[in-house]
Amino acid sequence: MRNSRIGWTDHTFNPWIGCTEVSAGCDNCYARRDFDERKSLVRWGACQPRHRTSRTYWRQPHLWNAEARLTGKRPRVFCASLADWADEQVPENWKNELFLLINQCRDLNWLLLTKRIGAASDYLTRTCPMWPWPHVWIGASVENAGASDRIADLLRIPAAGHFLSCEPLLGPLNVQIAPSPAWSFDHGHLIGVDWVIASGESGPLARPTHPNWLRSLRDQCAHDGRPFFFKGWGEWTSLGGWPGSRLQPHVFPDGLCMHRVGHKASGCLLDGVEHKEVPQCLR
């Protein structure tokens, strides 16, 4: 989709739709809710066929690429918001076509996000010639400490850049950001995470995010000079509920009270400050 509503990207591209839940971050998947439960376009889960998007739709990145070549501005393209590009259930020839498209559209900055880091590494190692590609960043979805093994696995994949999507953030997380030199194709692997994105959860069954979890990520990034992008609180805020609201607040073990006000009302300020940082090379 051109001009994506996802704040940290410019466009989204979904080569197919459908996935299988792999961890707690998937419990309230908006894509499953919209395209399986509501629209019945595709069934989520293992051994279910994924829905391949149309050839017309697949031509859109070529149009964005041509525009970028004319303007000199390189938009960020998130692939895929309604699936996982490294999904083992996806036919390999579909993935091959996706990476052919990515390789052809080199004036775009591609952001490839996955929870399946092992499958991603296996595919890239076997299939992509001359990897890493300078216009492709690899990211991992990491929602809490239980998923933190994905960070180390992510950093073992050579890439022009590495990023984390902590969306929704469901617990405290140490991203172990290490100082890193500038990327060099001649001198091996870039060490450390280059960008951290975080948000609370939206949707009817959204779980609250404790402000201290977000403060910790913010401070870890500030300590090592890494960009931090806070997309928003989701449904819950600690700043007070609507007057007369009948919804019960959520109380964390430390006594902090969170109120459900809706994602629009909750906003995106952390301690009164907006954090919308993007790596310089992706601007």
N, C-alpha and C positions, 0 to 999 in steps of 0.2 A: 504494500500500500504506500502510495506517495504521501509525503508529509504525515508521517506516522504520529499518532497520539501518544506514543511511548516517548517520554521526554528526552531520553539519552541517545536516540537515533533520529535520522532524517526520514528514512524509508524502512519498511519491513517487506520482506519477500518470503513467501511460504511455498516452497516447491511441492509440498504435499501437506495434508492435514491428518492428524491422528497420532496417538502415542500410547504408551503404557506407563502407569505410575511406578516410580522406583523408590520414592522416599517421602518423608513427611511434607516436603514442600509441594508435592503433587496433590495433596489431599483435597484441596478446594480449587483445582485447576479451572481457570476461566474458560480455556479453550474446550475442555471436555464438557463443561456446563453449557456452552453456547452451541457447539457443533455436534455433540452427541445427544445430550439430554434434552436440549430445546429444539434444535433444528433437525436432528436425526440424520445428519449428512454422513456421518461416519461413526462406527462403533470403536470406542476406546478399549485398549487392552491387548494382551498377548494373543498372537495368532489371528488378530483381526486385520483385514486389509486396510491399508492407508489410502486416503483419497488423493489422487494426483490432480494438481491444479491444471488449468487449461493452457494450451499452447499460446493463446493470446496473452494470457497473464504472464507467461514465461518470457515474453518479449519486452516487458516493462524495464527490466534492468538494462537492456541495450539502449533504450530511450534515455534513461537516467545517465548512462555512461556517455552517450553522445552529447548530452547537455553539459555534463561535467567537463568534457574535453573542450567545449566551446567557451565555457565560463571560467575554467581554471579552478573551480571550487569542487572539492571532492566530498560528496555526501557520504554519511555513514549509513550502511545497509545492514539491518539486523535480520539474520536468517537462523532459525525460523521461529516466529512467535506462536504458531499453532501446532508445533510438532517439535521433534528433536532430530536435527540433521544426521546424527550418528546412530539413530535407532536401528537396532539389529533386525527389526521386522521389515525394514524398507529394502526393496530389491536393489542389489548393488548397481544395476544399470541405471536406476534413477539417480543414485548418488554420483555415478560417473557423469551423467548429463548435468547435474548441478555443478560439479567442479569444472566441467568444460565451460559452462556459463560464467562461473566466477573468474576463470582464467581469461576469458574473452573480455570481461568487463573490468579492466585493470585501473580505470579512472575512478572507481568506487572504492571506498574503504569498507570491506566486508567484516562483520562481527558475527562469528560463528559460535553460538552458545550451546552447551550440552551438559547434561548430567551423566553422560556415558563416556567418560574420559578414556577408559580403556579401549572401547570400540572406536573412538575418534582417532586415537593414536595408531591403532592397528590399521585402520583404513588409510590414513595419510601416509604411513610408512610403506604400505604395499602399493599404493595407487598413484600418488601425486608426484610427477617428475619434478626435479629441481625444487623440492620443498625445503625450506619455507618460502612462501610467496610474500613479497613486501607489502601487498595491499590487503592481507588477511590477518585478522586478529582472532585468537582462540580464547574462548571464555568458558568458565564453569559456573553452574548454578550451585550455590552453597548456602543452605538456609540455617544451619546451626552447627555446633561442634561435632555432632554425629556424622555430618557430611564433609568434615574438614579434610579427610583423606584425598578428596578430589583436588585440593589445592596443590599438594605435592605432585600428584599425577599430572595435573595441568602443566606444571612447570617443567616436566620432563619432555613435553612436546615442543620442539623448536617452532617459534612463531615470531612474526614481526612485533607482536605485542600480546600480553596476557591480561585478561580482565576477569573479575568476579561479579556475578549477579547474586546479591544476597536478597532475593525477592521471592517470597516474603521472608523477612528476617524473623526467625522463630526462637532464637536463643542467643546467648553470648557466643562470640566467635573471635578467635585469634587467627588473623590471616597471615601472620608470620611474614610480614613484608620485609624483604631484605634490600639494602641499597644495591643498585645494579648499574653497570656501565651501559653506554649507548650500544644498541644492537649492532653486531657485526656479523655478516655472513661468513667471514673468514675465521672467526675466533669462537665459534660454538654458540652455546645456549645463553639466552638472556635470563639472568637470575632475578627472581622477584616478580610480584604482581604489579602491573602498570596502572591499573584503574580499578576502583571498587565502586560498585553501584549498590544501593540498598533502598529498601522501602518496607512499609508495613503491608498488610494484606487487605484486599478489597473483596467484596462479594457477600452473599447472604450468610455464610458460615465463617466469616473472617475471624482470625485469631489476633489478639492485640500484640503489639511489639513494645517491649519495655524501652523507655528512652535511654537507659544506661547501655543497652546493647548497641544502640546507634552511636551514642557518645564514644564508646570504645572504638568502634570502627573509624569514626571521624578522627579521633586522636591518634590511632595507629597510622592512618594515612598522613596526618599532619607531621608526625614524628619523622617519617621517611620521605616526605615531599611527594607523596602520591596523590593524584586527583581523587576526590571523593564526590560522588553524585548521589544526593538524597532525593529520591523521586517523590516521596510523600508518606504520610502516616497510614494511609489506607482508611479503614472504617473507624479506627479508635484514636482517641487523643487523651492526654493527661491534663488538658487545660480546662476541663469542665464540660458538662453535657448541655443539651438544649434545655431551656426552662420548661418544666412540666413533663420532661421525657419519662415514659414508663419503662424504658429499657433498664435492666439491671446493670450496674457497672461491673467491671472485672477488677478484682483486687489481687495483686501479685503478693507472694509471700512476704515481701518487705513492707507491705502496707500501701504501696502505690496504687491509686485508684485510676482506672482507665474508663472513659466514657465513649459509647458508640454514638457518633454524630454523623457518619457518612464521609466518604473520601473527599468530597468537595469542601465540606466545612472543616475537616481536620487540617488541611493545608500541607505545606512542605517546609515549615520552619523548624529548625532544631535549635533550641535555646535562643530563639528569636532571629536566627540567621538562616538564609537560604544557601544551600550547597549544591551548585550545579556545575561542578568542575569537570572538564573534559581534557584529556591529554592534548598537548599542543599539536602533535602530529595528526590528530583526528579532527581538528577544527577547520 
